[in-house]
Amino acid sequence: MAGMDEGAPRRRRRAPAPGRRASVVIRRARDRRPPGPPSAPPLPSLDGLLASEGRATLEALLRRHGARASHLVRALAEGWRRADGSPPGEPDLRALLDAHGLRRSFERRERDAALHAVRVAGGVLRRAAASLRIAPGDLEALLRRTGGSGEAEALREARRAELRRRATLAERARLLLSDAERLEDLGLLEEFEADLRQRLPEHLKALRAGGAASLAAALGRSLSLERAEVASLAGRLGLGLDTQAPRAAPPAAASLRRGRREATRRASSEGRT
């Protein structure tokens, strides 16, 4: 450049010293993050339901969910927290019922609902518990706690007596095949299996003596069972159905063989004379 000393060194832009940051930060619109949703307010303390005003809240929950402790505990956990911040459990529900004088009536309703479920389920505790959406062990504990165990057992015993009256081979075989779960729950499964193992061999013996061509088919007809049901019954009880009775010769074929034997004997006799 004119007017400047050509021998003078040019000035170089100095790089920023290590560790120093530029004072200007450029932010782009696409890097901006929308603000997150506002945090939910903390749930109120369960201790508030112990006050006199809490009785109305508890009664409203009882009307909505009925005498089902698991549903009530879930509702409490959705709306309140214990002093330590944890969700309430069944002991907390019982304490609230005690505090407001509602526990006795609640447990009476629990007992009635449980016994109704057992009655509808034909005495089968597993089915009754499933209808109440609780575990079988919890149902038994509920019945013990509310004093309903004796009545529930009476219902079950009446059902056992009714099933024992179904004493024919066909009835017991069908019960074993179609309702083994109920028999097991009522403690009848081993009894029915032992009875069939004892009586069916004699029945099969009679079918063989009657000249049945296929023992499995004859058993199915006699007990009104399908082929697959006969196979399942035989496998469960260890019955041998492979042996087939010998087929009886048709009368015409037997007569023809006798005539040939007679002709052979006559020819032999004439030859000797």
Buried (B, 14 or more C-beta within 10 A) or exposed (E): EEEEEEEEEEEEEEEEEEEEEEEEEEEEEEEEEEEEEEEEEEBEEBEEBBEEEBBEBBEEBBEEBEBBBBBBBEBBBEBBBBEEEEBBEEEBBBBBBEBBEBBEEBBBBBBEBBBEBBBEBBBBBBBBBBBBEBEBEBBBEBBEEBEBBEBBEEBBEEBBEEBEEEEEBEBBBBBBBEBBEBBBBBEBBEBBBEBBEEBBEEBBEEBBEEEBEEBBBBBBEBBEBEEEBBBBBBEBBEBEBEEBBEEEEEEEEEEEEEEEEEEEEEEEEEEEE
